[in-house]
Amino acid sequence: MDSSGQALVNLSDRVPELYGSRVASISWSPDGTLMVIAASLPESYWDGIHVLNPLTLELTTITTEQGSNFTPTLGPPR
């Protein structure tokens, strides 16, 4: 598995721990952007992920300076 796949696995493993089933899917785009589709997230969110609309199904993105080789670090919900 390449490093981008590993980073995706690491983040995927942590999301249910923090937010249960409210995250519908997580994937990397070819340009190194992490895409999170959130069915419902609280108004508070962890550092590095910006929830555009926490009440509806919405595409949320993280663009990392390091691109797809960066492993996001999740903190507690704010």
mmJSON file of the N, C-alpha and C atoms, coordinates in Angstrom:
{"data_MODEL":{"atom_site":{
"group_PDB":["ATOM","ATOM","ATOM","ATOM","ATOM","ATOM","ATOM","ATOM","ATOM","ATOM","ATOM","ATOM","ATOM","ATOM","ATOM","ATOM","ATOM","ATOM","ATOM","ATOM","ATOM","ATOM","ATOM","ATOM","ATOM","ATOM","ATOM","ATOM","ATOM","ATOM","ATOM","ATOM","ATOM","ATOM","ATOM","ATOM","ATOM","ATOM","ATOM","ATOM","ATOM","ATOM","ATOM","ATOM","ATOM","ATOM","ATOM","ATOM","ATOM","ATOM","ATOM","ATOM","ATOM","ATOM","ATOM","ATOM","ATOM","ATOM","ATOM","ATOM","ATOM","ATOM","ATOM","ATOM","ATOM","ATOM","ATOM","ATOM","ATOM","ATOM","ATOM","ATOM","ATOM","ATOM","ATOM","ATOM","ATOM","ATOM","ATOM","ATOM","ATOM","ATOM","ATOM","ATOM","ATOM","ATOM","ATOM","ATOM","ATOM","ATOM","ATOM","ATOM","ATOM","ATOM","ATOM","ATOM","ATOM","ATOM","ATOM","ATOM","ATOM","ATOM","ATOM","ATOM","ATOM","ATOM","ATOM","ATOM","ATOM","ATOM","ATOM","ATOM","ATOM","ATOM","ATOM","ATOM","ATOM","ATOM","ATOM","ATOM","ATOM","ATOM","ATOM","ATOM","ATOM","ATOM","ATOM","ATOM","ATOM","ATOM","ATOM","ATOM","ATOM","ATOM","ATOM","ATOM","ATOM","ATOM","ATOM","ATOM","ATOM","ATOM","ATOM","ATOM","ATOM","ATOM","ATOM","ATOM","ATOM","ATOM","ATOM","ATOM","ATOM","ATOM","ATOM","ATOM","ATOM","ATOM","ATOM","ATOM","ATOM","ATOM","ATOM","ATOM","ATOM","ATOM","ATOM","ATOM","ATOM","ATOM","ATOM","ATOM","ATOM","ATOM","ATOM","ATOM","ATOM","ATOM","ATOM","ATOM","ATOM","ATOM","ATOM","ATOM","ATOM","ATOM","ATOM","ATOM","ATOM","ATOM","ATOM","ATOM","ATOM","ATOM","ATOM","ATOM","ATOM","ATOM","ATOM","ATOM","ATOM","ATOM","ATOM","ATOM","ATOM","ATOM","ATOM","ATOM","ATOM","ATOM","ATOM","ATOM","ATOM","ATOM","ATOM","ATOM","ATOM","ATOM","ATOM","ATOM","ATOM","ATOM","ATOM","ATOM","ATOM","ATOM","ATOM","ATOM","ATOM","ATOM","ATOM","ATOM","ATOM","ATOM"],
"id":[1,2,3,4,5,6,7,8,9,10,11,12,13,14,15,16,17,18,19,20,21,22,23,24,25,26,27,28,29,30,31,32,33,34,35,36,37,38,39,40,41,42,43,44,45,46,47,48,49,50,51,52,53,54,55,56,57,58,59,60,61,62,63,64,65,66,67,68,69,70,71,72,73,74,75,76,77,78,79,80,81,82,83,84,85,86,87,88,89,90,91,92,93,94,95,96,97,98,99,100,101,102,103,104,105,106,107,108,109,110,111,112,113,114,115,116,117,118,119,120,121,122,123,124,125,126,127,128,129,130,131,132,133,134,135,136,137,138,139,140,141,142,143,144,145,146,147,148,149,150,151,152,153,154,155,156,157,158,159,160,161,162,163,164,165,166,167,168,169,170,171,172,173,174,175,176,177,178,179,180,181,182,183,184,185,186,187,188,189,190,191,192,193,194,195,196,197,198,199,200,201,202,203,204,205,206,207,208,209,210,211,212,213,214,215,216,217,218,219,220,221,222,223,224,225,226,227,228,229,230,231,232,233,234],
"type_symbol":["N","C","C","N","C","C","N","C","C","N","C","C","N","C","C","N","C","C","N","C","C","N","C","C","N","C","C","N","C","C","N","C","C","N","C","C","N","C","C","N","C","C","N","C","C","N","C","C","N","C","C","N","C","C","N","C","C","N","C","C","N","C","C","N","C","C","N","C","C","N","C","C","N","C","C","N","C","C","N","C","C","N","C","C","N","C","C","N","C","C","N","C","C","N","C","C","N","C","C","N","C","C","N","C","C","N","C","C","N","C","C","N","C","C","N","C","C","N","C","C","N","C","C","N","C","C","N","C","C","N","C","C","N","C","C","N","C","C","N","C","C","N","C","C","N","C","C","N","C","C","N","C","C","N","C","C","N","C","C","N","C","C","N","C","C","N","C","C","N","C","C","N","C","C","N","C","C","N","C","C","N","C","C","N","C","C","N","C","C","N","C","C","N","C","C","N","C","C","N","C","C","N","C","C","N","C","C","N","C","C","N","C","C","N","C","C","N","C","C","N","C","C","N","C","C","N","C","C","N","C","C","N","C","C"],
"label_atom_id":["N","CA","C","N","CA","C","N","CA","C","N","CA","C","N","CA","C","N","CA","C","N","CA","C","N","CA","C","N","CA","C","N","CA","C","N","CA","C","N","CA","C","N","CA","C","N","CA","C","N","CA","C","N","CA","C","N","CA","C","N","CA","C","N","CA","C","N","CA","C","N","CA","C","N","CA","C","N","CA","C","N","CA","C","N","CA","C","N","CA","C","N","CA","C","N","CA","C","N","CA","C","N","CA","C","N","CA","C","N","CA","C","N","CA","C","N","CA","C","N","CA","C","N","CA","C","N","CA","C","N","CA","C","N","CA","C","N","CA","C","N","CA","C","N","CA","C","N","CA","C","N","CA","C","N","CA","C","N","CA","C","N","CA","C","N","CA","C","N","CA","C","N","CA","C","N","CA","C","N","CA","C","N","CA","C","N","CA","C","N","CA","C","N","CA","C","N","CA","C","N","CA","C","N","CA","C","N","CA","C","N","CA","C","N","CA","C","N","CA","C","N","CA","C","N","CA","C","N","CA","C","N","CA","C","N","CA","C","N","CA","C","N","CA","C","N","CA","C","N","CA","C","N","CA","C","N","CA","C","N","CA","C","N","CA","C","N","CA","C","N","CA","C"],
"label_alt_id":[null,null,null,null,null,null,null,null,null,null,null,null,null,null,null,null,null,null,null,null,null,null,null,null,null,null,null,null,null,null,null,null,null,null,null,null,null,null,null,null,null,null,null,null,null,null,null,null,null,null,null,null,null,null,null,null,null,null,null,null,null,null,null,null,null,null,null,null,null,null,null,null,null,null,null,null,null,null,null,null,null,null,null,null,null,null,null,null,null,null,null,null,null,null,null,null,null,null,null,null,null,null,null,null,null,null,null,null,null,null,null,null,null,null,null,null,null,null,null,null,null,null,null,null,null,null,null,null,null,null,null,null,null,null,null,null,null,null,null,null,null,null,null,null,null,null,null,null,null,null,null,null,null,null,null,null,null,null,null,null,null,null,null,null,null,null,null,null,null,null,null,null,null,null,null,null,null,null,null,null,null,null,null,null,null,null,null,null,null,null,null,null,null,null,null,null,null,null,null,null,null,null,null,null,null,null,null,null,null,null,null,null,null,null,null,null,null,null,null,null,null,null,null,null,null,null,null,null,null,null,null,null,null,null],
"label_comp_id":["MET","MET","MET","ASP","ASP","ASP","SER","SER","SER","SER","SER","SER","GLY","GLY","GLY","GLN","GLN","GLN","ALA","ALA","ALA","LEU","LEU","LEU","VAL","VAL","VAL","ASN","ASN","ASN","LEU","LEU","LEU","SER","SER","SER","ASP","ASP","ASP","ARG","ARG","ARG","VAL","VAL","VAL","PRO","PRO","PRO","GLU","GLU","GLU","LEU","LEU","LEU","TYR","TYR","TYR","GLY","GLY","GLY","SER","SER","SER","ARG","ARG","ARG","VAL","VAL","VAL","ALA","ALA","ALA","SER","SER","SER","ILE","ILE","ILE","SER","SER","SER","TRP","TRP","TRP","SER","SER","SER","PRO","PRO","PRO","ASP","ASP","ASP","GLY","GLY","GLY","THR","THR","THR","LEU","LEU","LEU","MET","MET","MET","VAL","VAL","VAL","ILE","ILE","ILE","ALA","ALA","ALA","ALA","ALA","ALA","SER","SER","SER","LEU","LEU","LEU","PRO","PRO","PRO","GLU","GLU","GLU","SER","SER","SER","TYR","TYR","TYR","TRP","TRP","TRP","ASP","ASP","ASP","GLY","GLY","GLY","ILE","ILE","ILE","HIS","HIS","HIS","VAL","VAL","VAL","LEU","LEU","LEU","ASN","ASN","ASN","PRO","PRO","PRO","LEU","LEU","LEU","THR","THR","THR","LEU","LEU","LEU","GLU","GLU","GLU","LEU","LEU","LEU","THR","THR","THR","THR","THR","THR","ILE","ILE","ILE","THR","THR","THR","THR","THR","THR","GLU","GLU","GLU","GLN","GLN","GLN","GLY","GLY","GLY","SER","SER","SER","ASN","ASN","ASN","PHE","PHE","PHE","THR","THR","THR","PRO","PRO","PRO","THR","THR","THR","LEU","LEU","LEU","GLY","GLY","GLY","PRO","PRO","PRO","PRO","PRO","PRO","ARG","ARG","ARG"],
"label_asym_id":["A","A","A","A","A","A","A","A","A","A","A","A","A","A","A","A","A","A","A","A","A","A","A","A","A","A","A","A","A","A","A","A","A","A","A","A","A","A","A","A","A","A","A","A","A","A","A","A","A","A","A","A","A","A","A","A","A","A","A","A","A","A","A","A","A","A","A","A","A","A","A","A","A","A","A","A","A","A","A","A","A","A","A","A","A","A","A","A","A","A","A","A","A","A","A","A","A","A","A","A","A","A","A","A","A","A","A","A","A","A","A","A","A","A","A","A","A","A","A","A","A","A","A","A","A","A","A","A","A","A","A","A","A","A","A","A","A","A","A","A","A","A","A","A","A","A","A","A","A","A","A","A","A","A","A","A","A","A","A","A","A","A","A","A","A","A","A","A","A","A","A","A","A","A","A","A","A","A","A","A","A","A","A","A","A","A","A","A","A","A","A","A","A","A","A","A","A","A","A","A","A","A","A","A","A","A","A","A","A","A","A","A","A","A","A","A","A","A","A","A","A","A","A","A","A","A","A","A","A","A","A","A","A","A"],
"label_entity_id":["1","1","1","1","1","1","1","1","1","1","1","1","1","1","1","1","1","1","1","1","1","1","1","1","1","1","1","1","1","1","1","1","1","1","1","1","1","1","1","1","1","1","1","1","1","1","1","1","1","1","1","1","1","1","1","1","1","1","1","1","1","1","1","1","1","1","1","1","1","1","1","1","1","1","1","1","1","1","1","1","1","1","1","1","1","1","1","1","1","1","1","1","1","1","1","1","1","1","1","1","1","1","1","1","1","1","1","1","1","1","1","1","1","1","1","1","1","1","1","1","1","1","1","1","1","1","1","1","1","1","1","1","1","1","1","1","1","1","1","1","1","1","1","1","1","1","1","1","1","1","1","1","1","1","1","1","1","1","1","1","1","1","1","1","1","1","1","1","1","1","1","1","1","1","1","1","1","1","1","1","1","1","1","1","1","1","1","1","1","1","1","1","1","1","1","1","1","1","1","1","1","1","1","1","1","1","1","1","1","1","1","1","1","1","1","1","1","1","1","1","1","1","1","1","1","1","1","1","1","1","1","1","1","1"],
"label_seq_id":[1,1,1,2,2,2,3,3,3,4,4,4,5,5,5,6,6,6,7,7,7,8,8,8,9,9,9,10,10,10,11,11,11,12,12,12,13,13,13,14,14,14,15,15,15,16,16,16,17,17,17,18,18,18,19,19,19,20,20,20,21,21,21,22,22,22,23,23,23,24,24,24,25,25,25,26,26,26,27,27,27,28,28,28,29,29,29,30,30,30,31,31,31,32,32,32,33,33,33,34,34,34,35,35,35,36,36,36,37,37,37,38,38,38,39,39,39,40,40,40,41,41,41,42,42,42,43,43,43,44,44,44,45,45,45,46,46,46,47,47,47,48,48,48,49,49,49,50,50,50,51,51,51,52,52,52,53,53,53,54,54,54,55,55,55,56,56,56,57,57,57,58,58,58,59,59,59,60,60,60,61,61,61,62,62,62,63,63,63,64,64,64,65,65,65,66,66,66,67,67,67,68,68,68,69,69,69,70,70,70,71,71,71,72,72,72,73,73,73,74,74,74,75,75,75,76,76,76,77,77,77,78,78,78],
"pdbx_PDB_ins_code":[null,null,null,null,null,null,null,null,null,null,null,null,null,null,null,null,null,null,null,null,null,null,null,null,null,null,null,null,null,null,null,null,null,null,null,null,null,null,null,null,null,null,null,null,null,null,null,null,null,null,null,null,null,null,null,null,null,null,null,null,null,null,null,null,null,null,null,null,null,null,null,null,null,null,null,null,null,null,null,null,null,null,null,null,null,null,null,null,null,null,null,null,null,null,null,null,null,null,null,null,null,null,null,null,null,null,null,null,null,null,null,null,null,null,null,null,null,null,null,null,null,null,null,null,null,null,null,null,null,null,null,null,null,null,null,null,null,null,null,null,null,null,null,null,null,null,null,null,null,null,null,null,null,null,null,null,null,null,null,null,null,null,null,null,null,null,null,null,null,null,null,null,null,null,null,null,null,null,null,null,null,null,null,null,null,null,null,null,null,null,null,null,null,null,null,null,null,null,null,null,null,null,null,null,null,null,null,null,null,null,null,null,null,null,null,null,null,null,null,null,null,null,null,null,null,null,null,null,null,null,null,null,null,null],
"Cartn_x":[0.847,0.0,0.882,0.529,1.326,0.971,1.741,1.562,0.222,-0.314,-1.607,-2.705,-2.613,-3.576,-3.48,-2.265,-2.077,-2.674,-2.48,-3.039,-4.559,-5.138,-6.589,-7.088,-6.381,-6.765,-6.673,-5.6,-5.424,-6.563,-6.94,-8.012,-9.35,-9.576,-10.838,-11.046,-9.969,-10.069,-10.458,-10.047,-10.308,-11.676,-12.212,-13.46,-14.631,-14.867,-15.982,-15.809,-14.57,-14.274,-14.733,-14.558,-14.873,-16.322,-16.851,-18.153,-19.139,-18.822,-19.759,-20.062,-21.308,-21.69,-22.053,-21.745,-22.174,-21.34,-20.185,-19.379,-19.688,-20.131,-20.578,-19.425,-18.424,-17.287,-16.093,-14.917,-13.66,-12.849,-12.285,-11.444,-10.442,-9.349,-8.354,-8.699,-8.597,-8.72,-7.318,-7.222,-5.911,-4.961,-5.497,-4.632,-4.16,-4.443,-3.955,-4.896,-6.13,-7.126,-7.896,-8.069,-8.864,-10.314,-11.198,-12.611,-13.406,-14.161,-15.003,-16.446,-17.297,-18.715,-19.378,-19.928,-20.495,-22.005,-22.67,-24.123,-24.636,-23.959,-24.341,-23.171,-22.696,-21.618,-22.027,-21.563,-21.873,-21.2,-21.649,-21.061,-19.592,-19.227,-17.816,-17.178,-15.954,-15.275,-13.804,-13.113,-11.722,-10.841,-9.679,-8.75,-8.401,-8.387,-7.975,-9.107,-10.29,-11.431,-12.472,-12.854,-13.855,-15.169,-16.188,-17.496,-18.275,-18.551,-19.213,-20.662,-21.348,-22.731,-22.95,-22.918,-22.969,-24.336,-25.357,-26.701,-27.149,-26.415,-26.827,-25.659,-25.968,-24.921,-24.112,-22.845,-22.04,-20.63,-20.045,-18.655,-17.748,-16.888,-15.954,-14.548,-13.658,-12.312,-11.231,-10.142,-8.906,-7.856,-7.18,-6.052,-4.798,-3.905,-2.693,-1.531,-0.641,0.536,1.411,1.394,2.218,1.553,0.307,-0.399,-0.814,-0.918,-1.49,-0.546,0.699,1.627,1.505,0.651,0.469,-0.576,-0.268,-1.236,-1.91,-3.21,-3.885,-3.831,-3.708,-3.729,-5.06,-5.816,-7.122,-7.01,-7.635,-7.73,-9.153,-9.426,-10.786,-11.717,-12.996,-13.941,-13.859,-14.02,-13.965,-15.341],
"Cartn_y":[-1.193,0.0,1.243,2.22,3.441,4.319,5.381,6.187,6.913,7.292,7.966,7.0,5.747,4.749,4.502,4.482,4.27,5.419,6.649,7.808,7.743,7.299,7.173,6.133,5.005,3.97,4.509,5.217,5.752,6.699,7.578,8.522,7.804,6.863,6.121,5.382,4.864,4.129,5.043,6.292,7.217,7.887,8.067,8.806,8.174,6.848,6.264,6.422,6.372,6.541,7.919,8.925,10.291,10.678,10.177,10.665,9.573,8.334,7.26,7.137,6.92,6.657,7.918,9.078,10.314,10.681,10.018,10.251,9.164,9.568,8.608,7.997,8.788,8.239,9.171,8.582,9.327,8.82,9.725,9.281,10.363,9.932,10.872,11.199,12.459,12.816,12.756,12.703,12.592,13.757,14.921,16.076,16.127,15.069,15.026,15.662,15.921,16.469,15.323,15.395,14.387,14.828,13.964,14.315,13.532,14.24,13.608,13.992,13.009,13.287,13.002,14.04,13.924,14.007,12.976,12.987,13.932,13.964,14.849,14.956,16.149,16.365,17.495,17.461,18.556,19.848,20.958,22.234,22.306,21.647,21.578,20.485,20.706,19.721,19.735,18.656,18.527,19.416,19.781,20.636,20.032,20.863,20.422,20.016,19.807,19.465,20.568,21.167,22.22,21.67,21.698,21.194,22.349,22.239,23.327,23.487,22.378,22.41,21.191,21.361,20.205,19.524,20.127,19.569,18.766,18.868,18.171,17.404,16.534,15.795,16.786,16.924,17.983,17.478,17.848,17.496,18.442,17.872,18.633,18.251,19.213,18.902,19.338,18.599,19.002,19.039,20.159,20.209,20.335,19.39,19.408,19.929,20.67,21.183,20.049,18.935,17.792,16.905,17.222,16.393,15.076,14.057,12.794,11.981,12.423,11.692,12.106,13.059,13.576,12.754,12.344,11.645,12.671,12.928,13.906,13.488,14.472,14.227,14.708,13.819,14.192,14.559,15.647,16.028,15.832,16.145,15.994,17.027,16.746,17.744,19.031,20.15,21.438,21.854],
"Cartn_z":[0.0,0.0,0.0,-0.812,-0.828,0.372,0.559,1.763,1.773,0.6,0.597,1.042,0.604,1.035,2.528,3.05,4.482,5.275,4.806,5.505,5.519,4.411,4.335,5.326,5.419,6.376,7.796,8.103,9.457,9.831,8.909,9.188,9.27,8.361,8.361,9.674,10.226,11.485,12.643,12.6,13.699,13.62,12.405,12.252,13.0,12.888,13.647,15.155,15.609,17.039,17.517,16.667,17.065,16.764,15.644,15.193,14.814,15.1,14.817,13.328,13.001,11.616,10.852,11.408,10.763,9.544,9.368,8.177,7.17,5.979,4.981,4.203,3.839,3.107,3.18,2.972,2.977,1.796,1.01,-0.109,-0.481,-1.11,-1.637,-3.082,-3.454,-4.861,-5.479,-6.81,-7.459,-7.154,-6.792,-6.512,-5.065,-4.291,-2.916,-1.915,-2.323,-1.415,-0.778,0.518,1.213,1.201,0.707,0.61,1.638,2.444,3.456,3.162,2.951,2.79,4.13,4.721,6.052,5.979,6.434,6.451,7.532,8.647,9.74,10.705,10.921,11.876,12.819,14.057,14.973,14.511,15.04,14.642,15.027,16.117,16.465,15.619,15.196,14.368,14.704,14.312,14.678,13.805,14.309,13.585,12.24,11.215,9.896,8.977,9.508,8.677,8.841,7.745,7.791,7.273,8.097,7.703,7.08,5.778,5.077,5.528,5.722,6.214,7.095,8.406,9.3,9.358,8.775,8.907,7.692,6.579,5.364,4.772,3.838,3.145,2.319,2.619,2.017,1.804,0.701,0.438,1.2,2.017,2.831,2.414,2.29,1.804,2.778,2.737,3.406,2.313,2.147,1.232,2.083,1.967,2.778,1.959,2.607,1.926,1.42,2.146,1.78,0.737,0.352,-0.61,0.004,-0.823,-0.366,0.513,0.667,1.535,2.991,3.281,4.633,5.374,6.595,7.428,8.338,8.145,9.003,10.467,11.339,12.773,13.307,13.891,14.423,15.89,16.241,17.636,18.113,19.362,19.873,19.244,19.175,18.663,19.466,18.775,19.46,19.932],
"occupancy":[1.0,1.0,1.0,1.0,1.0,1.0,1.0,1.0,1.0,1.0,1.0,1.0,1.0,1.0,1.0,1.0,1.0,1.0,1.0,1.0,1.0,1.0,1.0,1.0,1.0,1.0,1.0,1.0,1.0,1.0,1.0,1.0,1.0,1.0,1.0,1.0,1.0,1.0,1.0,1.0,1.0,1.0,1.0,1.0,1.0,1.0,1.0,1.0,1.0,1.0,1.0,1.0,1.0,1.0,1.0,1.0,1.0,1.0,1.0,1.0,1.0,1.0,1.0,1.0,1.0,1.0,1.0,1.0,1.0,1.0,1.0,1.0,1.0,1.0,1.0,1.0,1.0,1.0,1.0,1.0,1.0,1.0,1.0,1.0,1.0,1.0,1.0,1.0,1.0,1.0,1.0,1.0,1.0,1.0,1.0,1.0,1.0,1.0,1.0,1.0,1.0,1.0,1.0,1.0,1.0,1.0,1.0,1.0,1.0,1.0,1.0,1.0,1.0,1.0,1.0,1.0,1.0,1.0,1.0,1.0,1.0,1.0,1.0,1.0,1.0,1.0,1.0,1.0,1.0,1.0,1.0,1.0,1.0,1.0,1.0,1.0,1.0,1.0,1.0,1.0,1.0,1.0,1.0,1.0,1.0,1.0,1.0,1.0,1.0,1.0,1.0,1.0,1.0,1.0,1.0,1.0,1.0,1.0,1.0,1.0,1.0,1.0,1.0,1.0,1.0,1.0,1.0,1.0,1.0,1.0,1.0,1.0,1.0,1.0,1.0,1.0,1.0,1.0,1.0,1.0,1.0,1.0,1.0,1.0,1.0,1.0,1.0,1.0,1.0,1.0,1.0,1.0,1.0,1.0,1.0,1.0,1.0,1.0,1.0,1.0,1.0,1.0,1.0,1.0,1.0,1.0,1.0,1.0,1.0,1.0,1.0,1.0,1.0,1.0,1.0,1.0,1.0,1.0,1.0,1.0,1.0,1.0,1.0,1.0,1.0,1.0,1.0,1.0,1.0,1.0,1.0,1.0,1.0,1.0],
"B_iso_or_equiv":[0.0,0.0,0.0,0.0,0.0,0.0,0.0,0.0,0.0,0.0,0.0,0.0,0.0,0.0,0.0,0.0,0.0,0.0,0.0,0.0,0.0,0.0,0.0,0.0,0.0,0.0,0.0,0.0,0.0,0.0,0.0,0.0,0.0,0.0,0.0,0.0,0.0,0.0,0.0,0.0,0.0,0.0,0.0,0.0,0.0,0.0,0.0,0.0,0.0,0.0,0.0,0.0,0.0,0.0,0.0,0.0,0.0,0.0,0.0,0.0,0.0,0.0,0.0,0.0,0.0,0.0,0.0,0.0,0.0,0.0,0.0,0.0,0.0,0.0,0.0,0.0,0.0,0.0,0.0,0.0,0.0,0.0,0.0,0.0,0.0,0.0,0.0,0.0,0.0,0.0,0.0,0.0,0.0,0.0,0.0,0.0,0.0,0.0,0.0,0.0,0.0,0.0,0.0,0.0,0.0,0.0,0.0,0.0,0.0,0.0,0.0,0.0,0.0,0.0,0.0,0.0,0.0,0.0,0.0,0.0,0.0,0.0,0.0,0.0,0.0,0.0,0.0,0.0,0.0,0.0,0.0,0.0,0.0,0.0,0.0,0.0,0.0,0.0,0.0,0.0,0.0,0.0,0.0,0.0,0.0,0.0,0.0,0.0,0.0,0.0,0.0,0.0,0.0,0.0,0.0,0.0,0.0,0.0,0.0,0.0,0.0,0.0,0.0,0.0,0.0,0.0,0.0,0.0,0.0,0.0,0.0,0.0,0.0,0.0,0.0,0.0,0.0,0.0,0.0,0.0,0.0,0.0,0.0,0.0,0.0,0.0,0.0,0.0,0.0,0.0,0.0,0.0,0.0,0.0,0.0,0.0,0.0,0.0,0.0,0.0,0.0,0.0,0.0,0.0,0.0,0.0,0.0,0.0,0.0,0.0,0.0,0.0,0.0,0.0,0.0,0.0,0.0,0.0,0.0,0.0,0.0,0.0,0.0,0.0,0.0,0.0,0.0,0.0,0.0,0.0,0.0,0.0,0.0,0.0],
"pdbx_formal_charge":[null,null,null,null,null,null,null,null,null,null,null,null,null,null,null,null,null,null,null,null,null,null,null,null,null,null,null,null,null,null,null,null,null,null,null,null,null,null,null,null,null,null,null,null,null,null,null,null,null,null,null,null,null,null,null,null,null,null,null,null,null,null,null,null,null,null,null,null,null,null,null,null,null,null,null,null,null,null,null,null,null,null,null,null,null,null,null,null,null,null,null,null,null,null,null,null,null,null,null,null,null,null,null,null,null,null,null,null,null,null,null,null,null,null,null,null,null,null,null,null,null,null,null,null,null,null,null,null,null,null,null,null,null,null,null,null,null,null,null,null,null,null,null,null,null,null,null,null,null,null,null,null,null,null,null,null,null,null,null,null,null,null,null,null,null,null,null,null,null,null,null,null,null,null,null,null,null,null,null,null,null,null,null,null,null,null,null,null,null,null,null,null,null,null,null,null,null,null,null,null,null,null,null,null,null,null,null,null,null,null,null,null,null,null,null,null,null,null,null,null,null,null,null,null,null,null,null,null,null,null,null,null,null,null],
"auth_seq_id":[1,1,1,2,2,2,3,3,3,4,4,4,5,5,5,6,6,6,7,7,7,8,8,8,9,9,9,10,10,10,11,11,11,12,12,12,13,13,13,14,14,14,15,15,15,16,16,16,17,17,17,18,18,18,19,19,19,20,20,20,21,21,21,22,22,22,23,23,23,24,24,24,25,25,25,26,26,26,27,27,27,28,28,28,29,29,29,30,30,30,31,31,31,32,32,32,33,33,33,34,34,34,35,35,35,36,36,36,37,37,37,38,38,38,39,39,39,40,40,40,41,41,41,42,42,42,43,43,43,44,44,44,45,45,45,46,46,46,47,47,47,48,48,48,49,49,49,50,50,50,51,51,51,52,52,52,53,53,53,54,54,54,55,55,55,56,56,56,57,57,57,58,58,58,59,59,59,60,60,60,61,61,61,62,62,62,63,63,63,64,64,64,65,65,65,66,66,66,67,67,67,68,68,68,69,69,69,70,70,70,71,71,71,72,72,72,73,73,73,74,74,74,75,75,75,76,76,76,77,77,77,78,78,78],
"auth_comp_id":["MET","MET","MET","ASP","ASP","ASP","SER","SER","SER","SER","SER","SER","GLY","GLY","GLY","GLN","GLN","GLN","ALA","ALA","ALA","LEU","LEU","LEU","VAL","VAL","VAL","ASN","ASN","ASN","LEU","LEU","LEU","SER","SER","SER","ASP","ASP","ASP","ARG","ARG","ARG","VAL","VAL","VAL","PRO","PRO","PRO","GLU","GLU","GLU","LEU","LEU","LEU","TYR","TYR","TYR","GLY","GLY","GLY","SER","SER","SER","ARG","ARG","ARG","VAL","VAL","VAL","ALA","ALA","ALA","SER","SER","SER","ILE","ILE","ILE","SER","SER","SER","TRP","TRP","TRP","SER","SER","SER","PRO","PRO","PRO","ASP","ASP","ASP","GLY","GLY","GLY","THR","THR","THR","LEU","LEU","LEU","MET","MET","MET","VAL","VAL","VAL","ILE","ILE","ILE","ALA","ALA","ALA","ALA","ALA","ALA","SER","SER","SER","LEU","LEU","LEU","PRO","PRO","PRO","GLU","GLU","GLU","SER","SER","SER","TYR","TYR","TYR","TRP","TRP","TRP","ASP","ASP","ASP","GLY","GLY","GLY","ILE","ILE","ILE","HIS","HIS","HIS","VAL","VAL","VAL","LEU","LEU","LEU","ASN","ASN","ASN","PRO","PRO","PRO","LEU","LEU","LEU","THR","THR","THR","LEU","LEU","LEU","GLU","GLU","GLU","LEU","LEU","LEU","THR","THR","THR","THR","THR","THR","ILE","ILE","ILE","THR","THR","THR","THR","THR","THR","GLU","GLU","GLU","GLN","GLN","GLN","GLY","GLY","GLY","SER","SER","SER","ASN","ASN","ASN","PHE","PHE","PHE","THR","THR","THR","PRO","PRO","PRO","THR","THR","THR","LEU","LEU","LEU","GLY","GLY","GLY","PRO","PRO","PRO","PRO","PRO","PRO","ARG","ARG","ARG"],
"auth_asym_id":["A","A","A","A","A","A","A","A","A","A","A","A","A","A","A","A","A","A","A","A","A","A","A","A","A","A","A","A","A","A","A","A","A","A","A","A","A","A","A","A","A","A","A","A","A","A","A","A","A","A","A","A","A","A","A","A","A","A","A","A","A","A","A","A","A","A","A","A","A","A","A","A","A","A","A","A","A","A","A","A","A","A","A","A","A","A","A","A","A","A","A","A","A","A","A","A","A","A","A","A","A","A","A","A","A","A","A","A","A","A","A","A","A","A","A","A","A","A","A","A","A","A","A","A","A","A","A","A","A","A","A","A","A","A","A","A","A","A","A","A","A","A","A","A","A","A","A","A","A","A","A","A","A","A","A","A","A","A","A","A","A","A","A","A","A","A","A","A","A","A","A","A","A","A","A","A","A","A","A","A","A","A","A","A","A","A","A","A","A","A","A","A","A","A","A","A","A","A","A","A","A","A","A","A","A","A","A","A","A","A","A","A","A","A","A","A","A","A","A","A","A","A","A","A","A","A","A","A","A","A","A","A","A","A"],
"auth_atom_id":["N","CA","C","N","CA","C","N","CA","C","N","CA","C","N","CA","C","N","CA","C","N","CA","C","N","CA","C","N","CA","C","N","CA","C","N","CA","C","N","CA","C","N","CA","C","N","CA","C","N","CA","C","N","CA","C","N","CA","C","N","CA","C","N","CA","C","N","CA","C","N","CA","C","N","CA","C","N","CA","C","N","CA","C","N","CA","C","N","CA","C","N","CA","C","N","CA","C","N","CA","C","N","CA","C","N","CA","C","N","CA","C","N","CA","C","N","CA","C","N","CA","C","N","CA","C","N","CA","C","N","CA","C","N","CA","C","N","CA","C","N","CA","C","N","CA","C","N","CA","C","N","CA","C","N","CA","C","N","CA","C","N","CA","C","N","CA","C","N","CA","C","N","CA","C","N","CA","C","N","CA","C","N","CA","C","N","CA","C","N","CA","C","N","CA","C","N","CA","C","N","CA","C","N","CA","C","N","CA","C","N","CA","C","N","CA","C","N","CA","C","N","CA","C","N","CA","C","N","CA","C","N","CA","C","N","CA","C","N","CA","C","N","CA","C","N","CA","C","N","CA","C","N","CA","C","N","CA","C","N","CA","C","N","CA","C","N","CA","C","N","CA","C"],
"pdbx_PDB_model_num":[1,1,1,1,1,1,1,1,1,1,1,1,1,1,1,1,1,1,1,1,1,1,1,1,1,1,1,1,1,1,1,1,1,1,1,1,1,1,1,1,1,1,1,1,1,1,1,1,1,1,1,1,1,1,1,1,1,1,1,1,1,1,1,1,1,1,1,1,1,1,1,1,1,1,1,1,1,1,1,1,1,1,1,1,1,1,1,1,1,1,1,1,1,1,1,1,1,1,1,1,1,1,1,1,1,1,1,1,1,1,1,1,1,1,1,1,1,1,1,1,1,1,1,1,1,1,1,1,1,1,1,1,1,1,1,1,1,1,1,1,1,1,1,1,1,1,1,1,1,1,1,1,1,1,1,1,1,1,1,1,1,1,1,1,1,1,1,1,1,1,1,1,1,1,1,1,1,1,1,1,1,1,1,1,1,1,1,1,1,1,1,1,1,1,1,1,1,1,1,1,1,1,1,1,1,1,1,1,1,1,1,1,1,1,1,1,1,1,1,1,1,1,1,1,1,1,1,1,1,1,1,1,1,1]
}}}
